[in-house]
Amino acid sequence: MKSAAEEARTAVRWWRDLQPYLSDGSRNPRADRAALARLRRADLVGAMQDPATFALFRALGRQHPNDLPGVALSAAVLASVREERADQYPARTLGPPSMDAVEQAAMKPLRFRRLIEADTLEERLLMLRRAVQLAAHKLNVRELAAACLDWSDGRRQRWIFEYYNAGFAAPANEPTSEEAAI
């Protein structure tokens, strides 16, 4: 079984393989725009039936049928991201520039709270897609994939700290994207 960090890197490779352009701006010969379009529109059941989701499922080394809904969530959310923003944690991208400017957050605190409290995969799919929209379709794909695949209490806490730009005070059990890149 792969570690959470390995799974996130695998999901990023899967996402990059579907994109129409490579990071250098040249055309991607393996691109699958049709898969991206299907996954952007799909509900959770539709995403579970998509061949691209099964490609991610296999790439992650998943074998248990109970893993498919979480992988489908990840595929459907990642398909909405158009550009990678590896320099910043997703919740930080969505959060206010400072505590004095909460009204300037890309995702308002009440909507962010709904995201954090989302219990079902369907709710999380809806809220994470909305987050991608609010971030102008530019997010840290690795961190977003990790959150989709493991929406644990620790990850939710990390997102809360990052949203309010208090990541320095967050529990140290999961590194931020900047720390992991080192």
ABEGO torsion letter per residue (X at the ends): XBBAAAAAAAAAAAAAAABABBAAGBBBAABBAAAAAAAAABBAAAAAABAAAAAAAAAAGBABAAAAAAAAAAAAAAAABABBBAABBAAAAABBABAAAAAABABBAAAAAAAAABABAAAAAAAAAAAAAAAGGBBBAAAAAAAAABBBAAAAAAAAAAAAGAAAABBAABBBAAAAAX
